[in-house]
Amino acid sequence: MTTGILGILLIPLIILGVVILLAGLYGVGAYNKLVGLRNRFKNAFAQIDVQLKRRYDLIPNLVETAKGYIKHERETLEAVIQARNAAVSANTKAAGNPGDPGAMGQLMGAEAALGGALGRLFALAEAYPDLKANQTMASLMEELTSTENKVSFARQAYNDSVMSYNTARESFPSNIIAGMFNFNAAELFEITDEKEKQAPKVKF
């Protein structure tokens, strides 16, 4: 009789134990998935970082070459260098915490300003035939254009990774795990100005 009562009491406990075990296993799986997706978008940003640094390294050489031909356009040249330095600083901050809304917003703003400054320099260069004919300038422009294209591809890959991560962290019941372990939303790397979506170009 006692054995029968104990058996009846054990059944709910066993069921509860199984439910807790399954919930724990799901929680571990959801946590690991979020970690994997977060690492994926961080790695995707690292590819952007590589290309942005390459572009930032090219810009001082570009300005130095242009300086020999357009000395009187000092304001434009200085604006490019200032915008480049601001972008370097913003990129360093974003690379330290990819996906952070504040850091990514600062980087997007800095990149837009740099694109505008470069666009003004390239438009100005059109008025100087000797500068357009300079082989160093032409080579730098070719490298810069190639790098711009690589940045665009890397940015697309990053945004795709961010979308996958954000979708996972917002979906039920993964959002419970995300909230418990501070899986914060990641920010896309977008350029809202249509003029900035295309790499700045100048024909030499």
ROFISE-152292 format. One record per residue (C-alpha): x, y, z. Coordinates in Angstrom, 3 decimals, padded with zeros to 6 digits. Layout:
+----------+----------+----------+
:        X :        Y :        Z :
+----------+----------+----------+
:        X :        Y :        Z :
...
+----------+----------+----------+
***
This chain:
+----------+----------+----------+
:        X :        Y :        Z :
+----------+----------+----------+
:  000.000 :  000.000 :  000.000 :
:  002.765 :  002.399 :  001.031 :
:  004.780 :  001.425 : -002.047 :
:  001.814 :  002.248 : -004.284 :
:  001.374 :  005.670 : -002.714 :
:  005.100 :  006.411 : -003.102 :
:  004.915 :  005.366 : -006.759 :
:  002.003 :  007.724 : -007.354 :
:  003.884 :  010.584 : -005.667 :
:  007.074 :  009.882 : -007.611 :
:  005.423 :  010.138 : -011.024 :
:  004.819 :  013.932 : -010.838 :
:  008.332 :  014.417 : -009.473 :
:  009.819 :  012.420 : -012.336 :
:  007.769 :  014.392 : -014.879 :
:  008.841 :  017.658 : -013.251 :
:  012.466 :  016.524 : -013.313 :
:  012.236 :  015.637 : -017.007 :
:  010.644 :  019.028 : -017.806 :
:  013.381 :  020.862 : -015.867 :
:  016.067 :  018.820 : -017.635 :
:  014.609 :  019.522 : -021.081 :
:  014.250 :  023.229 : -020.271 :
:  017.861 :  023.307 : -019.077 :
:  019.089 :  021.580 : -022.235 :
:  017.120 :  024.015 : -024.394 :
:  018.488 :  026.952 : -022.408 :
:  022.071 :  025.745 : -022.923 :
:  021.415 :  025.263 : -026.646 :
:  019.825 :  028.725 : -027.004 :
:  022.681 :  030.338 : -025.082 :
:  025.324 :  028.635 : -027.242 :
:  023.476 :  029.627 : -030.412 :
:  023.392 :  033.284 : -029.350 :
:  027.100 :  033.176 : -028.498 :
:  027.846 :  031.703 : -031.930 :
:  025.780 :  034.344 : -033.744 :
:  027.351 :  037.144 : -031.699 :
:  030.835 :  035.888 : -032.510 :
:  029.869 :  035.653 : -036.180 :
:  028.884 :  039.314 : -036.465 :
:  031.957 :  040.368 : -034.485 :
:  034.130 :  038.432 : -036.927 :
:  032.241 :  040.016 : -039.827 :
:  033.025 :  043.468 : -038.426 :
:  036.690 :  042.484 : -038.172 :
:  036.658 :  042.123 : -041.980 :
:  035.245 :  045.650 : -042.296 :
:  037.930 :  046.871 : -039.893 :
:  040.696 :  045.441 : -042.094 :
:  039.398 :  047.236 : -045.192 :
:  038.702 :  050.519 : -043.408 :
:  042.231 :  050.584 : -042.002 :
:  043.577 :  049.935 : -045.489 :
:  041.581 :  052.900 : -046.783 :
:  042.637 :  055.128 : -043.882 :
:  046.272 :  054.312 : -044.700 :
:  045.796 :  055.296 : -048.346 :
:  044.212 :  058.696 : -047.670 :
:  047.312 :  060.542 : -046.271 :
:  049.301 :  059.448 : -049.346 :
:  046.475 :  060.664 : -051.565 :
:  046.406 :  064.061 : -049.856 :
:  050.204 :  064.355 : -049.922 :
:  050.251 :  063.669 : -053.657 :
:  047.430 :  066.144 : -054.310 :
:  049.123 :  068.785 : -052.151 :
:  051.909 :  069.201 : -054.703 :
:  049.384 :  070.286 : -057.322 :
:  046.652 :  072.074 : -055.388 :
:  048.571 :  073.917 : -052.677 :
:  046.048 :  076.738 : -052.678 :
:  043.211 :  074.377 : -051.702 :
:  044.547 :  073.944 : -048.193 :
:  041.107 :  073.985 : -046.541 :
:  039.887 :  071.040 : -048.602 :
:  043.046 :  069.013 : -047.931 :
:  042.875 :  069.687 : -044.199 :
:  039.176 :  068.745 : -044.136 :
:  040.005 :  065.339 : -045.628 :
:  042.715 :  064.662 : -043.040 :
:  040.475 :  065.790 : -040.162 :
:  037.610 :  063.602 : -041.405 :
:  040.006 :  060.699 : -041.845 :
:  041.328 :  061.064 : -038.287 :
:  037.799 :  061.241 : -036.870 :
:  036.878 :  058.083 : -038.789 :
:  039.980 :  056.259 : -037.495 :
:  038.994 :  057.133 : -033.918 :
:  035.365 :  056.082 : -034.435 :
:  036.392 :  052.828 : -036.092 :
:  038.736 :  051.968 : -033.210 :
:  035.868 :  052.441 : -030.757 :
:  033.457 :  050.369 : -032.871 :
:  036.013 :  047.582 : -033.312 :
:  036.258 :  047.325 : -029.518 :
:  032.526 :  046.605 : -029.276 :
:  030.956 :  045.825 : -032.663 :
:  027.217 :  046.214 : -032.712 :
:  027.114 :  048.828 : -029.930 :
:  024.546 :  051.430 : -031.062 :
:  026.557 :  054.429 : -029.830 :
:  029.846 :  053.294 : -031.346 :
:  028.268 :  052.252 : -034.633 :
:  026.319 :  055.501 : -034.895 :
:  029.521 :  057.463 : -034.392 :
:  031.293 :  055.383 : -037.039 :
:  028.482 :  055.831 : -039.556 :
:  028.548 :  059.588 : -039.023 :
:  032.340 :  059.730 : -039.329 :
:  032.286 :  057.616 : -042.491 :
:  029.640 :  059.845 : -044.066 :
:  031.736 :  062.930 : -043.272 :
:  034.856 :  061.307 : -044.710 :
:  033.014 :  060.303 : -047.872 :
:  031.827 :  063.895 : -048.298 :
:  035.335 :  065.313 : -047.791 :
:  036.829 :  062.866 : -050.283 :
:  034.089 :  063.678 : -052.778 :
:  034.982 :  067.384 : -052.594 :
:  038.675 :  066.577 : -053.076 :
:  037.976 :  064.417 : -056.127 :
:  035.704 :  067.051 : -057.655 :
:  038.423 :  069.639 : -057.122 :
:  041.059 :  067.380 : -058.673 :
:  039.098 :  067.357 : -061.926 :
:  040.161 :  070.978 : -062.460 :
:  043.886 :  070.125 : -062.362 :
:  045.025 :  068.245 : -065.526 :
:  048.546 :  067.676 : -064.178 :
:  047.167 :  066.037 : -061.044 :
:  044.850 :  063.850 : -063.101 :
:  047.846 :  062.746 : -065.168 :
:  049.972 :  061.875 : -062.126 :
:  050.602 :  058.111 : -062.043 :
:  050.897 :  057.958 : -058.254 :
:  047.519 :  059.657 : -057.890 :
:  045.964 :  057.313 : -060.435 :
:  047.385 :  054.277 : -058.642 :
:  046.158 :  055.486 : -055.263 :
:  042.715 :  056.161 : -056.691 :
:  042.561 :  052.667 : -058.146 :
:  043.501 :  051.140 : -054.786 :
:  041.014 :  053.341 : -052.980 :
:  038.177 :  052.368 : -055.315 :
:  039.029 :  048.680 : -054.913 :
:  039.083 :  049.066 : -051.136 :
:  035.745 :  050.896 : -051.163 :
:  034.193 :  047.945 : -052.994 :
:  035.612 :  045.517 : -050.437 :
:  034.212 :  047.659 : -047.611 :
:  030.766 :  047.466 : -049.232 :
:  030.883 :  043.657 : -049.470 :
:  032.182 :  043.337 : -045.897 :
:  029.470 :  045.693 : -044.641 :
:  026.777 :  043.580 : -046.311 :
:  028.141 :  040.402 : -044.705 :
:  028.227 :  042.142 : -041.318 :
:  024.641 :  043.387 : -041.645 :
:  023.439 :  039.901 : -042.612 :
:  025.129 :  038.474 : -039.504 :
:  023.624 :  041.178 : -037.297 :
:  020.160 :  040.477 : -038.687 :
:  020.511 :  036.749 : -037.900 :
:  021.694 :  037.514 : -034.370 :
:  018.969 :  040.088 : -033.673 :
:  016.264 :  037.784 : -035.026 :
:  017.463 :  034.951 : -032.774 :
:  017.641 :  037.121 : -029.655 :
:  014.160 :  038.556 : -030.252 :
:  012.457 :  035.220 : -030.970 :
:  010.570 :  033.425 : -028.203 :
:  011.740 :  031.678 : -026.077 :
:  015.362 :  032.612 : -026.967 :
:  014.568 :  036.173 : -025.903 :
:  014.313 :  034.935 : -022.303 :
:  017.877 :  033.614 : -022.437 :
:  019.012 :  036.793 : -024.211 :
:  017.513 :  038.933 : -021.454 :
:  018.973 :  036.820 : -018.660 :
:  022.513 :  036.903 : -020.051 :
:  022.605 :  040.437 : -021.511 :
:  022.667 :  039.590 : -025.206 :
:  021.961 :  043.162 : -026.285 :
:  020.706 :  044.128 : -029.726 :
:  023.421 :  044.780 : -032.300 :
:  023.408 :  047.823 : -034.579 :
:  023.509 :  047.566 : -038.367 :
:  026.218 :  049.422 : -040.282 :
:  024.071 :  051.405 : -042.669 :
:  024.639 :  054.461 : -044.821 :
:  021.362 :  056.324 : -045.119 :
:  022.556 :  059.055 : -047.497 :
:  022.114 :  057.739 : -051.044 :
:  025.129 :  059.773 : -052.205 :
:  027.344 :  057.980 : -049.672 :
:  026.228 :  054.489 : -050.712 :
:  028.451 :  054.652 : -053.763 :
:  032.209 :  054.719 : -053.488 :
:  033.517 :  058.193 : -054.361 :
:  035.081 :  058.139 : -057.791 :
:  037.080 :  060.428 : -060.016 :
:  038.284 :  059.733 : -063.546 :
:  041.999 :  060.058 : -064.181 :
+----------+----------+----------+
***
